[in-house]
Amino acid sequence: MLYIIQNTITMKGIFSTENLAVSCILLERERERERERERERERER
């Protein structure tokens, strides 16, 4: 039982709102970089 409780706390840590927010920001930045790369490719053509 104690193991399950500890596991749940760990999972909540992984999926905390702060971590999700950071993940979203990082994903958004990555998408932005992809768009920049696409624009560069278009300019080269």
SULCOR-V349424 format. One record per residue. N is the residue number from 1. RES is the residue in one letter. SS is DSSP state (H for helix, E for strand, - for the rest). OMEGA is omega in radians with two decimals (none if undefined). Layout:
n=[N;N]
res=[RES;RES]
ss=[SS;SS]
omega=[OMEGA;OMEGA]
//
This chain:
n=[1;2;3;4;5;6;7;8;9;10;11;12;13;14;15;16;17;18;19;20;21;22;23;24;25;26;27;28;29;30;31;32;33;34;35;36;37;38;39;40;41;42;43;44;45]
res=[M;L;Y;I;I;Q;N;T;I;T;M;K;G;I;F;S;T;E;N;L;A;V;S;C;I;L;L;E;R;E;R;E;R;E;R;E;R;E;R;E;R;E;R;E;R]
ss=[-;H;H;H;H;H;H;H;H;H;H;H;H;H;-;-;H;H;H;H;H;H;H;H;H;H;H;H;H;H;H;H;H;H;H;H;H;H;H;H;H;H;H;H;-]
omega=[3.13;3.13;-3.14;3.14;3.13;3.13;3.13;3.12;3.12;-3.14;3.11;3.09;-3.12;-3.06;3.14;-3.10;3.13;-3.14;3.12;3.12;3.12;3.12;3.12;3.14;-3.14;3.10;-3.14;3.11;3.14;3.10;3.13;3.11;3.11;3.13;3.11;3.13;3.12;3.13;3.11;3.13;3.14;-3.14;-3.12;-3.09;none]
//
